[in-house]
Amino acid sequence: MLITKNLPLDNKKFIQSDQILTITGASWSDYEKFNSEEYPGYRVSYFNGEISIVSPGLNHEIIAEVINRLIIAYCERFTILDFPFR
């Protein structure tokens, strides 16, 4: 059964830490029906009958940005072409 409305993820807690919601017994077609436009910023994955929905917290985003800047600086220092993905 696919749940796409009113996911039990607390937006206030989102600011502080990562949250993970796992839906078990899901099929690949359930995963394909998930509308990520309704939940921007959430990471959705499917493996072995489970859909995992992750809302990265502020700490995650800060760490990701630091790593991103380090990679860019490294590439610039050693004249390596980098191709960002978003």
PDB file of N, CA, C and O in Angstrom:
ATOM      1  N   MET A   1       0.850  -1.179   0.000  1.00  0.00           N
ATOM      2  CA  MET A   1       0.000   0.000   0.000  1.00  0.00           C
ATOM      3  C   MET A   1       0.891   1.236   0.000  1.00  0.00           C
ATOM      4  O   MET A   1       1.818   1.343   0.802  1.00  0.00           O
ATOM      5  N   LEU A   2       0.607   2.158  -0.895  1.00  0.00           N
ATOM      6  CA  LEU A   2       1.413   3.364  -1.019  1.00  0.00           C
ATOM      7  C   LEU A   2       0.782   4.511  -0.255  1.00  0.00           C
ATOM      8  O   LEU A   2      -0.422   4.747  -0.353  1.00  0.00           O
ATOM      9  N   ILE A   3       1.599   5.224   0.506  1.00  0.00           N
ATOM     10  CA  ILE A   3       1.125   6.380   1.255  1.00  0.00           C
ATOM     11  C   ILE A   3       1.805   7.610   0.678  1.00  0.00           C
ATOM     12  O   ILE A   3       3.032   7.709   0.713  1.00  0.00           O
ATOM     13  N   THR A   4       1.029   8.551   0.146  1.00  0.00           N
ATOM     14  CA  THR A   4       1.644   9.774  -0.377  1.00  0.00           C
ATOM     15  C   THR A   4       1.050  11.022   0.247  1.00  0.00           C
ATOM     16  O   THR A   4       1.546  12.121  -0.003  1.00  0.00           O
ATOM     17  N   LYS A   5       0.034  10.893   1.026  1.00  0.00           N
ATOM     18  CA  LYS A   5      -0.589  12.065   1.662  1.00  0.00           C
ATOM     19  C   LYS A   5      -0.292  12.055   3.148  1.00  0.00           C
ATOM     20  O   LYS A   5      -0.342  11.006   3.790  1.00  0.00           O
ATOM     21  N   ASN A   6       0.016  13.216   3.694  1.00  0.00           N
ATOM     22  CA  ASN A   6       0.215  13.391   5.140  1.00  0.00           C
ATOM     23  C   ASN A   6       1.225  12.410   5.735  1.00  0.00           C
ATOM     24  O   ASN A   6       0.929  11.705   6.699  1.00  0.00           O
ATOM     25  N   LEU A   7       2.406  12.378   5.153  1.00  0.00           N
ATOM     26  CA  LEU A   7       3.441  11.510   5.705  1.00  0.00           C
ATOM     27  C   LEU A   7       3.744  11.934   7.138  1.00  0.00           C
ATOM     28  O   LEU A   7       3.759  13.129   7.434  1.00  0.00           O
ATOM     29  N   PRO A   8       3.982  10.985   8.022  1.00  0.00           N
ATOM     30  CA  PRO A   8       4.223  11.326   9.426  1.00  0.00           C
ATOM     31  C   PRO A   8       5.652  11.802   9.686  1.00  0.00           C
ATOM     32  O   PRO A   8       6.372  11.225  10.502  1.00  0.00           O
ATOM     33  N   LEU A   9       6.047  12.849   8.988  1.00  0.00           N
ATOM     34  CA  LEU A   9       7.355  13.444   9.193  1.00  0.00           C
ATOM     35  C   LEU A   9       7.144  14.832   9.770  1.00  0.00           C
ATOM     36  O   LEU A   9       6.406  15.640   9.207  1.00  0.00           O
ATOM     37  N   ASP A  10       7.782  15.104  10.874  1.00  0.00           N
ATOM     38  CA  ASP A  10       7.608  16.346  11.612  1.00  0.00           C
ATOM     39  C   ASP A  10       8.509  17.439  11.038  1.00  0.00           C
ATOM     40  O   ASP A  10       9.733  17.338  11.117  1.00  0.00           O
ATOM     41  N   ASN A  11       7.909  18.483  10.461  1.00  0.00           N
ATOM     42  CA  ASN A  11       8.685  19.555   9.850  1.00  0.00           C
ATOM     43  C   ASN A  11       9.547  20.295  10.861  1.00  0.00           C
ATOM     44  O   ASN A  11      10.622  20.773  10.499  1.00  0.00           O
ATOM     45  N   LYS A  12       9.117  20.409  12.115  1.00  0.00           N
ATOM     46  CA  LYS A  12       9.922  21.081  13.138  1.00  0.00           C
ATOM     47  C   LYS A  12      11.160  20.262  13.466  1.00  0.00           C
ATOM     48  O   LYS A  12      12.241  20.816  13.667  1.00  0.00           O
ATOM     49  N   LYS A  13      11.004  18.944  13.519  1.00  0.00           N
ATOM     50  CA  LYS A  13      12.134  18.061  13.795  1.00  0.00           C
ATOM     51  C   LYS A  13      13.081  18.014  12.604  1.00  0.00           C
ATOM     52  O   LYS A  13      14.273  17.747  12.762  1.00  0.00           O
ATOM     53  N   PHE A  14      12.553  18.271  11.413  1.00  0.00           N
ATOM     54  CA  PHE A  14      13.351  18.282  10.189  1.00  0.00           C
ATOM     55  C   PHE A  14      14.552  19.210  10.328  1.00  0.00           C
ATOM     56  O   PHE A  14      15.639  18.906   9.837  1.00  0.00           O
ATOM     57  N   ILE A  15      14.354  20.322  10.987  1.00  0.00           N
ATOM     58  CA  ILE A  15      15.414  21.310  11.148  1.00  0.00           C
ATOM     59  C   ILE A  15      16.561  20.731  11.972  1.00  0.00           C
ATOM     60  O   ILE A  15      17.723  21.064  11.737  1.00  0.00           O
ATOM     61  N   GLN A  16      16.246  19.871  12.929  1.00  0.00           N
ATOM     62  CA  GLN A  16      17.253  19.378  13.863  1.00  0.00           C
ATOM     63  C   GLN A  16      17.987  18.127  13.377  1.00  0.00           C
ATOM     64  O   GLN A  16      19.216  18.075  13.433  1.00  0.00           O
ATOM     65  N   SER A  17      17.267  17.145  12.911  1.00  0.00           N
ATOM     66  CA  SER A  17      17.918  15.876  12.566  1.00  0.00           C
ATOM     67  C   SER A  17      17.186  15.169  11.434  1.00  0.00           C
ATOM     68  O   SER A  17      16.058  15.514  11.081  1.00  0.00           O
ATOM     69  N   ASP A  18      17.867  14.165  10.873  1.00  0.00           N
ATOM     70  CA  ASP A  18      17.266  13.371   9.804  1.00  0.00           C
ATOM     71  C   ASP A  18      16.073  12.586  10.342  1.00  0.00           C
ATOM     72  O   ASP A  18      16.044  12.191  11.507  1.00  0.00           O
ATOM     73  N   GLN A  19      15.103  12.370   9.481  1.00  0.00           N
ATOM     74  CA  GLN A  19      13.968  11.515   9.813  1.00  0.00           C
ATOM     75  C   GLN A  19      13.824  10.479   8.709  1.00  0.00           C
ATOM     76  O   GLN A  19      14.036  10.781   7.535  1.00  0.00           O
ATOM     77  N   ILE A  20      13.462   9.256   9.090  1.00  0.00           N
ATOM     78  CA  ILE A  20      13.303   8.183   8.112  1.00  0.00           C
ATOM     79  C   ILE A  20      11.951   7.519   8.321  1.00  0.00           C
ATOM     80  O   ILE A  20      11.593   7.139   9.435  1.00  0.00           O
ATOM     81  N   LEU A  21      11.209   7.386   7.232  1.00  0.00           N
ATOM     82  CA  LEU A  21       9.945   6.658   7.239  1.00  0.00           C
ATOM     83  C   LEU A  21      10.115   5.488   6.289  1.00  0.00           C
ATOM     84  O   LEU A  21      10.492   5.674   5.132  1.00  0.00           O
ATOM     85  N   THR A  22       9.838   4.272   6.772  1.00  0.00           N
ATOM     86  CA  THR A  22       9.953   3.075   5.950  1.00  0.00           C
ATOM     87  C   THR A  22       8.572   2.471   5.757  1.00  0.00           C
ATOM     88  O   THR A  22       7.837   2.242   6.718  1.00  0.00           O
ATOM     89  N   ILE A  23       8.234   2.219   4.505  1.00  0.00           N
ATOM     90  CA  ILE A  23       6.963   1.581   4.160  1.00  0.00           C
ATOM     91  C   ILE A  23       7.307   0.179   3.664  1.00  0.00           C
ATOM     92  O   ILE A  23       7.969   0.026   2.638  1.00  0.00           O
ATOM     93  N   THR A  24       6.860  -0.840   4.392  1.00  0.00           N
ATOM     94  CA  THR A  24       7.170  -2.220   4.019  1.00  0.00           C
ATOM     95  C   THR A  24       6.024  -2.820   3.211  1.00  0.00           C
ATOM     96  O   THR A  24       4.895  -2.331   3.242  1.00  0.00           O
ATOM     97  N   GLY A  25       6.338  -3.879   2.496  1.00  0.00           N
ATOM     98  CA  GLY A  25       5.328  -4.562   1.689  1.00  0.00           C
ATOM     99  C   GLY A  25       4.949  -3.786   0.441  1.00  0.00           C
ATOM    100  O   GLY A  25       3.864  -3.978  -0.108  1.00  0.00           O
ATOM    101  N   ALA A  26       5.838  -2.909  -0.012  1.00  0.00           N
ATOM    102  CA  ALA A  26       5.556  -2.091  -1.188  1.00  0.00           C
ATOM    103  C   ALA A  26       6.071  -2.790  -2.439  1.00  0.00           C
ATOM    104  O   ALA A  26       7.018  -3.574  -2.390  1.00  0.00           O
ATOM    105  N   SER A  27       5.434  -2.493  -3.541  1.00  0.00           N
ATOM    106  CA  SER A  27       5.884  -3.035  -4.818  1.00  0.00           C
ATOM    107  C   SER A  27       6.618  -1.937  -5.591  1.00  0.00           C
ATOM    108  O   SER A  27       6.579  -0.761  -5.228  1.00  0.00           O
ATOM    109  N   TRP A  28       7.285  -2.355  -6.660  1.00  0.00           N
ATOM    110  CA  TRP A  28       7.982  -1.384  -7.505  1.00  0.00           C
ATOM    111  C   TRP A  28       6.982  -0.390  -8.092  1.00  0.00           C
ATOM    112  O   TRP A  28       7.297   0.793  -8.221  1.00  0.00           O
ATOM    113  N   SER A  29       5.800  -0.842  -8.445  1.00  0.00           N
ATOM    114  CA  SER A  29       4.793   0.080  -8.991  1.00  0.00           C
ATOM    115  C   SER A  29       4.351   1.095  -7.942  1.00  0.00           C
ATOM    116  O   SER A  29       4.035   2.233  -8.288  1.00  0.00           O
ATOM    117  N   ASP A  30       4.323   0.704  -6.661  1.00  0.00           N
ATOM    118  CA  ASP A  30       4.043   1.667  -5.594  1.00  0.00           C
ATOM    119  C   ASP A  30       5.121   2.750  -5.566  1.00  0.00           C
ATOM    120  O   ASP A  30       4.829   3.941  -5.452  1.00  0.00           O
ATOM    121  N   TYR A  31       6.364   2.309  -5.673  1.00  0.00           N
ATOM    122  CA  TYR A  31       7.477   3.254  -5.674  1.00  0.00           C
ATOM    123  C   TYR A  31       7.379   4.216  -6.865  1.00  0.00           C
ATOM    124  O   TYR A  31       7.611   5.417  -6.721  1.00  0.00           O
ATOM    125  N   GLU A  32       7.039   3.685  -8.025  1.00  0.00           N
ATOM    126  CA  GLU A  32       6.929   4.527  -9.219  1.00  0.00           C
ATOM    127  C   GLU A  32       5.806   5.549  -9.100  1.00  0.00           C
ATOM    128  O   GLU A  32       5.874   6.611  -9.720  1.00  0.00           O
ATOM    129  N   LYS A  33       4.772   5.246  -8.312  1.00  0.00           N
ATOM    130  CA  LYS A  33       3.647   6.161  -8.134  1.00  0.00           C
ATOM    131  C   LYS A  33       3.946   7.284  -7.147  1.00  0.00           C
ATOM    132  O   LYS A  33       3.216   8.274  -7.091  1.00  0.00           O
ATOM    133  N   PHE A  34       5.013   7.134  -6.372  1.00  0.00           N
ATOM    134  CA  PHE A  34       5.337   8.151  -5.373  1.00  0.00           C
ATOM    135  C   PHE A  34       5.625   9.471  -6.069  1.00  0.00           C
ATOM    136  O   PHE A  34       6.460   9.537  -6.971  1.00  0.00           O
ATOM    137  N   ASN A  35       4.935  10.511  -5.650  1.00  0.00           N
ATOM    138  CA  ASN A  35       5.078  11.818  -6.277  1.00  0.00           C
ATOM    139  C   ASN A  35       6.054  12.671  -5.470  1.00  0.00           C
ATOM    140  O   ASN A  35       5.674  13.279  -4.469  1.00  0.00           O
ATOM    141  N   SER A  36       7.303  12.712  -5.905  1.00  0.00           N
ATOM    142  CA  SER A  36       8.323  13.445  -5.152  1.00  0.00           C
ATOM    143  C   SER A  36       8.113  14.954  -5.210  1.00  0.00           C
ATOM    144  O   SER A  36       8.670  15.676  -4.384  1.00  0.00           O
ATOM    145  N   GLU A  37       7.329  15.448  -6.156  1.00  0.00           N
ATOM    146  CA  GLU A  37       7.050  16.879  -6.226  1.00  0.00           C
ATOM    147  C   GLU A  37       6.231  17.347  -5.026  1.00  0.00           C
ATOM    148  O   GLU A  37       6.279  18.522  -4.662  1.00  0.00           O
ATOM    149  N   GLU A  38       5.482  16.433  -4.413  1.00  0.00           N
ATOM    150  CA  GLU A  38       4.705  16.777  -3.216  1.00  0.00           C
ATOM    151  C   GLU A  38       5.603  16.949  -2.005  1.00  0.00           C
ATOM    152  O   GLU A  38       5.228  17.623  -1.045  1.00  0.00           O
ATOM    153  N   TYR A  39       6.785  16.348  -2.039  1.00  0.00           N
ATOM    154  CA  TYR A  39       7.698  16.356  -0.901  1.00  0.00           C
ATOM    155  C   TYR A  39       9.097  16.762  -1.352  1.00  0.00           C
ATOM    156  O   TYR A  39      10.007  15.932  -1.353  1.00  0.00           O
ATOM    157  N   PRO A  40       9.282  18.018  -1.732  1.00  0.00           N
ATOM    158  CA  PRO A  40      10.611  18.435  -2.185  1.00  0.00           C
ATOM    159  C   PRO A  40      11.629  18.338  -1.051  1.00  0.00           C
ATOM    160  O   PRO A  40      11.321  18.647   0.100  1.00  0.00           O
ATOM    161  N   GLY A  41      12.827  17.910  -1.383  1.00  0.00           N
ATOM    162  CA  GLY A  41      13.872  17.764  -0.383  1.00  0.00           C
ATOM    163  C   GLY A  41      13.960  16.390   0.240  1.00  0.00           C
ATOM    164  O   GLY A  41      14.963  16.062   0.874  1.00  0.00           O
ATOM    165  N   TYR A  42      12.923  15.576   0.071  1.00  0.00           N
ATOM    166  CA  TYR A  42      12.947  14.221   0.607  1.00  0.00           C
ATOM    167  C   TYR A  42      13.688  13.301  -0.350  1.00  0.00           C
ATOM    168  O   TYR A  42      13.605  13.465  -1.567  1.00  0.00           O
ATOM    169  N   ARG A  43      14.419  12.326   0.203  1.00  0.00           N
ATOM    170  CA  ARG A  43      15.095  11.324  -0.605  1.00  0.00           C
ATOM    171  C   ARG A  43      14.279  10.045  -0.514  1.00  0.00           C
ATOM    172  O   ARG A  43      13.995   9.557   0.580  1.00  0.00           O
ATOM    173  N   VAL A  44      13.903   9.507  -1.661  1.00  0.00           N
ATOM    174  CA  VAL A  44      13.063   8.310  -1.692  1.00  0.00           C
ATOM    175  C   VAL A  44      13.829   7.192  -2.381  1.00  0.00           C
ATOM    176  O   VAL A  44      14.407   7.393  -3.449  1.00  0.00           O
ATOM    177  N   SER A  45      13.833   6.004  -1.763  1.00  0.00           N
ATOM    178  CA  SER A  45      14.499   4.849  -2.355  1.00  0.00           C
ATOM    179  C   SER A  45      13.642   3.606  -2.166  1.00  0.00           C
ATOM    180  O   SER A  45      12.771   3.549  -1.297  1.00  0.00           O
ATOM    181  N   TYR A  46      13.915   2.613  -3.006  1.00  0.00           N
ATOM    182  CA  TYR A  46      13.185   1.344  -2.948  1.00  0.00           C
ATOM    183  C   TYR A  46      14.193   0.209  -2.949  1.00  0.00           C
ATOM    184  O   TYR A  46      15.109   0.183  -3.771  1.00  0.00           O
ATOM    185  N   PHE A  47      14.023  -0.739  -2.017  1.00  0.00           N
ATOM    186  CA  PHE A  47      14.869  -1.931  -1.998  1.00  0.00           C
ATOM    187  C   PHE A  47      14.120  -3.071  -1.328  1.00  0.00           C
ATOM    188  O   PHE A  47      13.651  -2.947  -0.197  1.00  0.00           O
ATOM    189  N   ASN A  48      14.016  -4.167  -2.035  1.00  0.00           N
ATOM    190  CA  ASN A  48      13.504  -5.410  -1.478  1.00  0.00           C
ATOM    191  C   ASN A  48      12.139  -5.238  -0.791  1.00  0.00           C
ATOM    192  O   ASN A  48      11.933  -5.723   0.321  1.00  0.00           O
ATOM    193  N   GLY A  49      11.220  -4.548  -1.458  1.00  0.00           N
ATOM    194  CA  GLY A  49       9.864  -4.402  -0.926  1.00  0.00           C
ATOM    195  C   GLY A  49       9.690  -3.293   0.089  1.00  0.00           C
ATOM    196  O   GLY A  49       8.630  -3.186   0.706  1.00  0.00           O
ATOM    197  N   GLU A  50      10.711  -2.458   0.279  1.00  0.00           N
ATOM    198  CA  GLU A  50      10.611  -1.350   1.226  1.00  0.00           C
ATOM    199  C   GLU A  50      10.876  -0.013   0.539  1.00  0.00           C
ATOM    200  O   GLU A  50      11.852   0.139  -0.196  1.00  0.00           O
ATOM    201  N   ILE A  51      10.002   0.940   0.787  1.00  0.00           N
ATOM    202  CA  ILE A  51      10.217   2.307   0.338  1.00  0.00           C
ATOM    203  C   ILE A  51      10.713   3.089   1.550  1.00  0.00           C
ATOM    204  O   ILE A  51      10.060   3.100   2.594  1.00  0.00           O
ATOM    205  N   SER A  52      11.848   3.733   1.416  1.00  0.00           N
ATOM    206  CA  SER A  52      12.394   4.563   2.486  1.00  0.00           C
ATOM    207  C   SER A  52      12.313   6.019   2.060  1.00  0.00           C
ATOM    208  O   SER A  52      12.738   6.391   0.966  1.00  0.00           O
ATOM    209  N   ILE A  53      11.766   6.825   2.936  1.00  0.00           N
ATOM    210  CA  ILE A  53      11.636   8.257   2.684  1.00  0.00           C
ATOM    211  C   ILE A  53      12.444   8.962   3.770  1.00  0.00           C
ATOM    212  O   ILE A  53      12.171   8.811   4.961  1.00  0.00           O
ATOM    213  N   VAL A  54      13.429   9.725   3.348  1.00  0.00           N
ATOM    214  CA  VAL A  54      14.338  10.378   4.288  1.00  0.00           C
ATOM    215  C   VAL A  54      14.241  11.888   4.114  1.00  0.00           C
ATOM    216  O   VAL A  54      14.305  12.410   3.001  1.00  0.00           O
ATOM    217  N   SER A  55      14.088  12.571   5.230  1.00  0.00           N
ATOM    218  CA  SER A  55      14.143  14.028   5.208  1.00  0.00           C
ATOM    219  C   SER A  55      15.433  14.445   5.913  1.00  0.00           C
ATOM    220  O   SER A  55      15.515  14.410   7.141  1.00  0.00           O
ATOM    221  N   PRO A  56      16.436  14.838   5.134  1.00  0.00           N
ATOM    222  CA  PRO A  56      17.706  15.216   5.748  1.00  0.00           C
ATOM    223  C   PRO A  56      17.553  16.457   6.620  1.00  0.00           C
ATOM    224  O   PRO A  56      16.909  17.429   6.224  1.00  0.00           O
ATOM    225  N   GLY A  57      18.145  16.416   7.798  1.00  0.00           N
ATOM    226  CA  GLY A  57      18.098  17.545   8.713  1.00  0.00           C
ATOM    227  C   GLY A  57      19.154  18.584   8.378  1.00  0.00           C
ATOM    228  O   GLY A  57      19.929  18.418   7.436  1.00  0.00           O
ATOM    229  N   LEU A  58      19.177  19.647   9.151  1.00  0.00           N
ATOM    230  CA  LEU A  58      20.087  20.751   8.926  1.00  0.00           C
ATOM    231  C   LEU A  58      21.541  20.305   9.025  1.00  0.00           C
ATOM    232  O   LEU A  58      22.364  20.729   8.214  1.00  0.00           O
ATOM    233  N   ASN A  59      21.876  19.463   9.997  1.00  0.00           N
ATOM    234  CA  ASN A  59      23.257  18.983  10.124  1.00  0.00           C
ATOM    235  C   ASN A  59      23.711  18.271   8.860  1.00  0.00           C
ATOM    236  O   ASN A  59      24.839  18.466   8.407  1.00  0.00           O
ATOM    237  N   HIS A  60      22.843  17.448   8.291  1.00  0.00           N
ATOM    238  CA  HIS A  60      23.159  16.736   7.059  1.00  0.00           C
ATOM    239  C   HIS A  60      23.465  17.724   5.942  1.00  0.00           C
ATOM    240  O   HIS A  60      24.442  17.561   5.212  1.00  0.00           O
ATOM    241  N   GLU A  61      22.638  18.736   5.814  1.00  0.00           N
ATOM    242  CA  GLU A  61      22.809  19.716   4.742  1.00  0.00           C
ATOM    243  C   GLU A  61      24.090  20.524   4.919  1.00  0.00           C
ATOM    244  O   GLU A  61      24.762  20.833   3.935  1.00  0.00           O
ATOM    245  N   ILE A  62      24.436  20.869   6.150  1.00  0.00           N
ATOM    246  CA  ILE A  62      25.670  21.613   6.406  1.00  0.00           C
ATOM    247  C   ILE A  62      26.885  20.763   6.036  1.00  0.00           C
ATOM    248  O   ILE A  62      27.807  21.243   5.377  1.00  0.00           O
ATOM    249  N   ILE A  63      26.880  19.505   6.464  1.00  0.00           N
ATOM    250  CA  ILE A  63      27.993  18.609   6.148  1.00  0.00           C
ATOM    251  C   ILE A  63      28.111  18.401   4.641  1.00  0.00           C
ATOM    252  O   ILE A  63      29.216  18.405   4.099  1.00  0.00           O
ATOM    253  N   ALA A  64      26.981  18.221   3.963  1.00  0.00           N
ATOM    254  CA  ALA A  64      26.991  18.035   2.514  1.00  0.00           C
ATOM    255  C   ALA A  64      27.580  19.258   1.812  1.00  0.00           C
ATOM    256  O   ALA A  64      28.331  19.117   0.847  1.00  0.00           O
ATOM    257  N   GLU A  65      27.248  20.436   2.285  1.00  0.00           N
ATOM    258  CA  GLU A  65      27.774  21.658   1.665  1.00  0.00           C
ATOM    259  C   GLU A  65      29.273  21.793   1.897  1.00  0.00           C
ATOM    260  O   GLU A  65      29.991  22.220   0.992  1.00  0.00           O
ATOM    261  N   VAL A  66      29.764  21.444   3.073  1.00  0.00           N
ATOM    262  CA  VAL A  66      31.209  21.496   3.355  1.00  0.00           C
ATOM    263  C   VAL A  66      31.951  20.532   2.436  1.00  0.00           C
ATOM    264  O   VAL A  66      32.975  20.894   1.855  1.00  0.00           O
ATOM    265  N   ILE A  67      31.443  19.311   2.301  1.00  0.00           N
ATOM    266  CA  ILE A  67      32.071  18.331   1.411  1.00  0.00           C
ATOM    267  C   ILE A  67      32.060  18.835  -0.022  1.00  0.00           C
ATOM    268  O   ILE A  67      33.054  18.698  -0.735  1.00  0.00           O
ATOM    269  N   ASN A  68      30.951  19.416  -0.449  1.00  0.00           N
ATOM    270  CA  ASN A  68      30.849  19.971  -1.795  1.00  0.00           C
ATOM    271  C   ASN A  68      31.919  21.030  -2.037  1.00  0.00           C
ATOM    272  O   ASN A  68      32.572  21.026  -3.081  1.00  0.00           O
ATOM    273  N   ARG A  69      32.099  21.923  -1.092  1.00  0.00           N
ATOM    274  CA  ARG A  69      33.100  22.987  -1.245  1.00  0.00           C
ATOM    275  C   ARG A  69      34.519  22.423  -1.266  1.00  0.00           C
ATOM    276  O   ARG A  69      35.371  22.912  -2.007  1.00  0.00           O
ATOM    277  N   LEU A  70      34.774  21.402  -0.461  1.00  0.00           N
ATOM    278  CA  LEU A  70      36.098  20.774  -0.468  1.00  0.00           C
ATOM    279  C   LEU A  70      36.403  20.128  -1.824  1.00  0.00           C
ATOM    280  O   LEU A  70      37.516  20.242  -2.336  1.00  0.00           O
ATOM    281  N   ILE A  71      35.424  19.462  -2.390  1.00  0.00           N
ATOM    282  CA  ILE A  71      35.611  18.821  -3.695  1.00  0.00           C
ATOM    283  C   ILE A  71      35.863  19.878  -4.769  1.00  0.00           C
ATOM    284  O   ILE A  71      36.747  19.708  -5.610  1.00  0.00           O
ATOM    285  N   ILE A  72      35.099  20.957  -4.746  1.00  0.00           N
ATOM    286  CA  ILE A  72      35.296  22.025  -5.726  1.00  0.00           C
ATOM    287  C   ILE A  72      36.695  22.626  -5.590  1.00  0.00           C
ATOM    288  O   ILE A  72      37.373  22.846  -6.594  1.00  0.00           O
ATOM    289  N   ALA A  73      37.131  22.890  -4.363  1.00  0.00           N
ATOM    290  CA  ALA A  73      38.464  23.461  -4.141  1.00  0.00           C
ATOM    291  C   ALA A  73      39.554  22.507  -4.641  1.00  0.00           C
ATOM    292  O   ALA A  73      40.519  22.942  -5.270  1.00  0.00           O
ATOM    293  N   TYR A  74      39.402  21.219  -4.362  1.00  0.00           N
ATOM    294  CA  TYR A  74      40.365  20.219  -4.813  1.00  0.00           C
ATOM    295  C   TYR A  74      40.445  20.203  -6.333  1.00  0.00           C
ATOM    296  O   TYR A  74      41.533  20.204  -6.908  1.00  0.00           O
ATOM    297  N   CYS A  75      39.284  20.187  -6.974  1.00  0.00           N
ATOM    298  CA  CYS A  75      39.243  20.153  -8.443  1.00  0.00           C
ATOM    299  C   CYS A  75      39.871  21.408  -9.038  1.00  0.00           C
ATOM    300  O   CYS A  75      40.588  21.327 -10.036  1.00  0.00           O
ATOM    301  N   GLU A  76      39.614  22.548  -8.445  1.00  0.00           N
ATOM    302  CA  GLU A  76      40.211  23.784  -8.943  1.00  0.00           C
ATOM    303  C   GLU A  76      41.727  23.774  -8.745  1.00  0.00           C
ATOM    304  O   GLU A  76      42.469  24.205  -9.627  1.00  0.00           O
ATOM    305  N   ARG A  77      42.181  23.291  -7.612  1.00  0.00           N
ATOM    306  CA  ARG A  77      43.613  23.265  -7.298  1.00  0.00           C
ATOM    307  C   ARG A  77      44.387  22.392  -8.271  1.00  0.00           C
ATOM    308  O   ARG A  77      45.491  22.750  -8.681  1.00  0.00           O
ATOM    309  N   PHE A  78      43.820  21.248  -8.646  1.00  0.00           N
ATOM    310  CA  PHE A  78      44.505  20.309  -9.522  1.00  0.00           C
ATOM    311  C   PHE A  78      43.959  20.328 -10.954  1.00  0.00           C
ATOM    312  O   PHE A  78      44.205  19.400 -11.725  1.00  0.00           O
ATOM    313  N   THR A  79      43.229  21.368 -11.303  1.00  0.00           N
ATOM    314  CA  THR A  79      42.676  21.565 -12.644  1.00  0.00           C
ATOM    315  C   THR A  79      41.956  20.319 -13.150  1.00  0.00           C
ATOM    316  O   THR A  79      42.257  19.797 -14.224  1.00  0.00           O
ATOM    317  N   ILE A  80      41.015  19.864 -12.362  1.00  0.00           N
ATOM    318  CA  ILE A  80      40.192  18.711 -12.693  1.00  0.00           C
ATOM    319  C   ILE A  80      38.786  19.207 -13.007  1.00  0.00           C
ATOM    320  O   ILE A  80      38.212  19.977 -12.238  1.00  0.00           O
ATOM    321  N   LEU A  81      38.239  18.773 -14.120  1.00  0.00           N
ATOM    322  CA  LEU A  81      36.870  19.146 -14.450  1.00  0.00           C
ATOM    323  C   LEU A  81      35.907  18.457 -13.498  1.00  0.00           C
ATOM    324  O   LEU A  81      36.039  17.263 -13.229  1.00  0.00           O
ATOM    325  N   ASP A  82      34.943  19.205 -12.992  1.00  0.00           N
ATOM    326  CA  ASP A  82      33.914  18.609 -12.131  1.00  0.00           C
ATOM    327  C   ASP A  82      32.551  18.869 -12.748  1.00  0.00           C
ATOM    328  O   ASP A  82      32.341  19.883 -13.414  1.00  0.00           O
ATOM    329  N   PHE A  83      31.646  17.962 -12.525  1.00  0.00           N
ATOM    330  CA  PHE A  83      30.305  18.061 -13.086  1.00  0.00           C
ATOM    331  C   PHE A  83      29.293  17.916 -11.963  1.00  0.00           C
ATOM    332  O   PHE A  83      29.023  16.799 -11.523  1.00  0.00           O
ATOM    333  N   PRO A  84      28.726  19.018 -11.490  1.00  0.00           N
ATOM    334  CA  PRO A  84      27.788  18.946 -10.357  1.00  0.00           C
ATOM    335  C   PRO A  84      26.470  18.281 -10.765  1.00  0.00           C
ATOM    336  O   PRO A  84      26.017  18.394 -11.904  1.00  0.00           O
ATOM    337  N   PHE A  85      25.877  17.590  -9.802  1.00  0.00           N
ATOM    338  CA  PHE A  85      24.566  16.951  -9.993  1.00  0.00           C
ATOM    339  C   PHE A  85      23.611  17.510  -8.954  1.00  0.00           C
ATOM    340  O   PHE A  85      23.996  17.710  -7.802  1.00  0.00           O
ATOM    341  N   ARG A  86      22.389  17.759  -9.342  1.00  0.00           N
ATOM    342  CA  ARG A  86      21.345  18.217  -8.417  1.00  0.00           C
ATOM    343  C   ARG A  86      20.055  17.607  -8.791  1.00  0.00           C
ATOM    344  O   ARG A  86      19.041  17.859  -8.141  1.00  0.00           O
TER     345      ARG A  86
END
